[in-house]
Amino acid sequence: MAGLREWIAEAAPGAKLPSTRALVAQYGASPVTVQKALRTLASQGLVEARPGVGTFVRAVRVVRPNDYGWQTAALGAPQSTMPRTSTALRTAPNDVIALHSGYPDRELLPERLVKSAFARAARTDAAVARPPSAGLPELQAWFAAELGAATPAWGAPPAPSDVIVFPGSQSGLGSVFRALVGADRPLLAESPTYWGAILAAAQVGVQVVPIPSGPGGPDPDELARAFERTGARAFYAQPNFANPTGARWSPDLADRVLDIVRRHGAFLVEDDWAHDFGISADPAPVAARDDAGHVVYLRSLTKSVSSAVRIAGVVARGPARERVLAAAQAESMYVSGMLQAVALDVVTQPAWRTHLRGVRRRLAARRDLLIGALREHVPAAVLETVPQGGLNLWIRLPDATDLVRLARDCETSGVVIASGDEWFPAEPTGAFLRLNYSGPNPGAFPEGARVIGEMLARQRSA
């Protein structure tokens, strides 16, 4: 009802609005629409309702500038330099080509299953009851059974009691780093690596030590030397479809890394973020090869079920599990039983497996479409490996590329991209972009690649 808003803008403060019946007749809207418009205007502070009297235009307040300068002295210098919020979390307008996001488009989500699960969960005790601190027993059992199915015959599958449910993987990473590493202690991590892990480590005060990692994963010799040099007791990695590189460890590399971790009496924090996004390969958790509690396994459902259902499970054994649980309780006490019930409902439906098979096909088509567009329009870009799963391409541009300028120029032309600098825990080793092929409107990928290529060529010729 734009006309009503214009009337209010021109009216004098304190002017009384016409009655609902008069507004219905004047604007040709239904009474429900008029009432909704009035509530919206009231929430914005433009009008105020006086019961029994009517609705009136509110006087415009003259707001003086806020002075927060005193907080500088109260807060003091920051304890550590926190990484800035990642471009991957930006919500882009609908009229741009979004290649930056870290989340899949709605058409890749089991939307019908999620909505039905919420409706069912709302009718159960999950809507009002407090769940156990470690998670709903049924959901713990599901996480344990899934990892147990990948455990070889000689191994010891995890028990449900080994599982701790978290409100998303970010919370899980923070609790694991706090419990197993601790402030001012070193944490080895692949470089480049997930920006959220860098953020979680900074929040906890952990010192990240980068380990070079490429299309095939980290260099095991560099890893061994870093353990010896730093005395670190944990290594954070993504062995399956790593974010951002898409790397997937070979069985030989997984065994070598696990041997190094065992030899140094340390932990491997395995982040299986893309477990549900295999394309031409299935994930092979390193945790399934561990029988002595060296691997702390993190499995997220947020990206594959729904960003509104932030649920992750951590599998840890022995005293490490108790320490992680204590850290989790200190941070969030427990996870919403409603969200746990919804996640469990979705992943135990027969249609869940059918949905994942469809996602695999759609991701393959999107990935190949974006790769083809980049090869045509951005010949200077180098794609070292075609990811066998995950949501992103990791491309290298010429070393002289000004990524800040490139991102700005592309956005001006309607394409949002993510600079690869955000994924390095130390100085970047080159000019990289992380491009998401699971975002909205894949039909626009060729146009997005054309803009990137044009802006890059313009920069190089300047």
N, C-alpha and C positions, 0 to 999 in steps of 0.2 A: 504494500500500500504506500507507494512513493508519494502519492498526493497528500496523504495525511502527514507524512514527515515534512513535506514542504510547507503545509499549513502551520505546523508547530514552529518551524524555523522562522516564519514571518509573524507569528502571534506574539503579543506582549506577555512577559512573565506573569503568571497568575491567571491567564485567560482560561476560561472553562471550555473544555471540549464538548462537542455535541454528544447527545446520548448514543448508546450503541445502536438503537433503532434508526436514528438519523444518519449515523455513519454507514449503516448497511444500505440505506436508500441512496445516500450520496455517492458511494463508491461502488455499488453493485456487488458487494462482497457478502459472504455468508456471516451470520453472527459468530460462528466459531473462528473464522478468519479475522474478524475485527477484534475479538477478545485476545487472540494470539498476538496480533499486532500491538495491542495496548500493553500486554505483558512484556513484550520485547522492548517497547519504548520506555517502560518503567524501569526495566533492568538496566537500561542504558542511561538512566538518570534524566531523561528528557521530559517525562510526565510523572505526576504523583496522583495516586488514587486516595480519595478521602471518603471512607465508607459513609453512605447515607447522604453524601453531598454531591459527589461527582468526581471527574478526572480533570486535572488542571496542568497547564504548562508550568514546568519548574523554572525558577529563576536561575540564570547562568551564574555559576560560582566563579569568582575571580581567584584563581589558584596561584599562590606565590611559588617561585622555584624552590625545589627541595634542596637542602644543603646536607649532603652526606659526608662532608669533609672530615668530620670528627671520627668517622670509622677508620680512616687511614691510621691514626694513632692507636686506636683501640685494637685493631687487628694486627698491626705490625707487619713486618715483611713475611711473605708466604714461606712456609717450611720447605716447600719444594715447588718446582715449576711443573704445573699440571699441563698435559697436552691439551690443545684446544679441541673443542667439540668437532667431531669428524664431519666432513661433507656428506658422508653416507647417511647421516641422520637428518639431513635437510628435507623438508617437505617442499617439493617443487610445484609451481602452478601447473594446472592441467594442460595449458597450451604450450608447454615446452617438451622437448625430447629429453627424458630423464635417463641418463646412463650412469648415474652416480650412486644410486641407492644400494643399501646392503640387504634389502628385503625383496622378496618375490612379489609379483603382481597378484591381485586378487584372483585372477583366473587360474592361477597355479595353486590355490588353496582349496581345501575341502569345505567350502563355505556352507553347503547344505548340511554336512555332517556336524559342523561346529554349532550352527544355529539349533539344530535338533538336540544336540548334547546339552546346550545351555537350558533349553526348555525342560528336558528331563531332570537335569541337576537341580533346577529351581524347585522341583516338587519333592526333593529328598532332604534329609538332614544336613547335607553338605551346605545348604544355603544358610544355616544358622549355627551349626556345631563347630567347635574348635578342633582341628585335626591334630594328630600327634606331631611333635616337633620335627621328627625325621621324615614325615610324609605319610600319606594314606598307605596302609599295608598293601592294598591291592595294586597301587601304582608302583610301590617299591618292588613288588614281585614281578611286575611287567618289565621294569628296567633290568632287573637281575636276569630274568628269563631271556630277554633279547640278547644280552651280552653272553649269557651261558650257551645260547645256540651256536655262537661262533667259536666257543672254546673247544680245542681239540680233545680227543678221547683221553689223553694223558693228563690234561689239565684239571684244575679244580674250579668249577663254575662258581660265580659269586652267589651269595645267599641274599635273600631280600633284606636282611638286617644290615648288609653292607652298603645299602643305598640310602642316600640323603637327598630329599627333594628340595629344590631351590626355586625362588621366583625369577627364573631366567638364568642364563649362563653367566651374565655379567656379575650377578650376586655370587654365583658359585666360584668364579675366578677370584674375586676379592677374598672370600672366606678361605679358599685353598691356599692362596699366597700368604695370607696372614697367619694361618695355622702351620703351614709346612716350611715357610721361608722366614718371615718376620722382617720387621723394619730394619733398614740399613744392612741387610744381608743380600748376597748376590743371587739372582735368578737367571739361569741361562735361557735364552729364547732364540728361535729362528729369526733371521733377518733377511728379508722383510717378514713381518708377522702381523697378526690381527691387531688393529689399532685399539680395540677394546681391552685386550690383554695388557697393552702398554699403559692404558689409562688405569686399569685396575691395579697394576703394580705401582704406579705413581701414587695412587690414593693410599695404598698400604705403606708406602715408603720403601718398597723393595727396589734394589738396584739391578736393572736389567743389563745383562751382558750379552751382546749380540753374537750369534753363531751364523756364519755365512750359509745361506740356503738357496738352492737353485731349482731348476725344473724337476730334478730327481729327489730333492730333499736336502737335509743338512749334510755337511762334510763330517763324517764320524771321527776323523783324525783331529779336526779342529775342535770337535765336541770333547774328545778325551783330553786334549791339552787345556781346554778351558776349565774342565773339572779340576785338573791338577793345579792350575795356576790360581784359581779363585777359591777353591774349597767349597764351591756351591753344593747344595744338597737337593736341587730340583732343576729340571729342564722342562720348559713349556714348549709344546709342539702340536702341530695339526698334521698327523700322518696321512690323512685321507682328504684330498681335494682342498689343500691348504688355502686359506684366505690371506693374501691375495693371489698367490702364484698359481694355484690350481695343482700344485705338486702332489703326487701320491707315492708314498714310500714303497719300494720293492720289499718282498719278504726278507731278502738278504739284509737290506738296510735296517729293517725293523729289528732283526735279530742282533745286528751289530750294535745298534743304539741301546737295546735292552741289556746286552752284555756289558756295555760301558757303564750304564746306570747301576747295574748290580755290583760291578767291580768297585765302584766308588761309594757304595752304600747310600745311593741317592734315590730320588723319585723322578719319574716321568709323568708330568701332568699332560695327559692326552685329551685334547679338545676335539671331539667328534662332531663338530658343528654341522657338517653337511651330510650326516648319515643317510638322510632321506633323499638326497639329491644326486645319487649316482646316475650316470648317463651311459657310458660304455664300459663301466666297471662297477663292481660292488665294493662298499667299504670293508676293510679288513682291520678291525680294531687291534692295536698292539696289546691292549689290555687282555685280550683273549689268550695271549701267549705267556702271561705273567701268573705265577703261582706262589709268589712270596710277598705280595703287597707293594711292589716297587712302582706299579702304575696306578695313578689316581685318574680315573676315567670320567670325563664330563660329556654328557649326552643331552643336547638341547632339542626341544620340540617347538620352540617359539616360531622359527621361520617356516617350518613345514606344516604346522597345524594352524596357527593364527598369531599375529603379532599382539592380539588382545588376550592370548592365553600364554602368558610368560611362565613356562614350566621347563625345568631342566633337572636331570638327575646326576648325582655324583656317586661313583662307586669307589669306595676306599676300604681298605682292610686293616685290622689291627688297631694299635693306638692312634695311627694317623686318622682313622675314621672318627674316633672320639674327639680328637682335636678339631677336625673340620666341623663336626656337629656343634661343638661348643662355640666356635666362631660364628656359625650360622644362627644359633640361638641368640647370641649377643646382638646380631645385626637385625634379624627380622622375627625372631621367636618361632614363627611357623608360617607356612605358606597357605594362602586361601584354599580352604577345602573345596570351594565351588570351582575354582580353576583346575585343581587337581582332578576333580570328578569329571569335568568336561574333557580334559586331556585324555584321561583313561578311557572314557566313553568313545572318543574319536578313534584312538589307535587300536581298540579292540573290536571295532566294527568290521565285518567282512569287506565292506566297501572301501576301507582304508587301503588295503593292498591294491585294489583295482585303481584307486586314485593315484597311488604312487607310480604304477606302471604308466598311466597317462601322463603324469608329470615328466617322467623320463623321456618320453617321446617328444613332448613339447619343448623341453629344455634343449634337446639335441637339435631340433629345428631352429630354435632361437640362436643357439650358440653358432651354428653353421652359417646362419644368415648374417650375423654380425661379423664373423670372421671374413666372409666373402666381401662384405661391404668395406671393411678395413683394407683388405688386399687391393681392392679397386681404387679406393679414394685416398688412402693414406699409405702410399708405397714405402714411405720412410719408417713406418712402424714395424717393429720386429716382435713376433709372437713366438717365444722360444718353445712353447709346448701347447698343444690343444688339450685343454683340461678334460679329463674323463668323468668329471662330475663337478658339483658346486654351482655357483651362480655368476662367476666373473671371468673376464679375460684380463691378463696381466701383460701389457704391451710396453716395449721400450722404445723411446723416441731418441732422436739425436741428442748427444750430451749437451749441446749448447742451447737446448730448448728452454725457454722461460716458461715454466709450468704455470706460474701465477698469472702471467699475461695470457697464456693460452686458455686457461680456464675462464678468465674474465671475457676474452673476446668471443669464446664459444657461447657463453651464457648470454652475451649481448645479441647473439644470433639465434638464440632459442634452444641451445643445447647445454645441459648441465653435466659436467664431468667431474671426476674425483682425481686430484693429484696424488700420485703414488708416494709422495713424501710422507704422508700420514702413517704409512705402514712400516716405517723404519724406526727402530728404537734408538738408533744413533744417526750419524750423517747418511743421507741417501747415497747409494753407489751409482746412481744414474738417474736419468729422467724417465719416469714411468707413469703410466695411467692405469687405473683399475676401472674397467668398464663392465657394467652389470647387464647381462643379456636376459635377465629374468624380469626386467622392469616392464612398465606398461607400453602399449602400442609398438610391438615389434615391427610393424610395417614401416615405421619411421626410422628404423636402424640405418638404411642406406643414406637417408638425408642427414642423419646425425653424423655418420662417418664422412659424408661429403663436407659438412661444415668443419669438422676437426681437420680434415686434410687441407681445406682452403685456408683456415686460420694459421695452421702450421706453415704452409707454404708462404703465406704473407709475412710471417715472422722471420723466416729464413732468408727471404729476399730483401728484408729491410736493411 
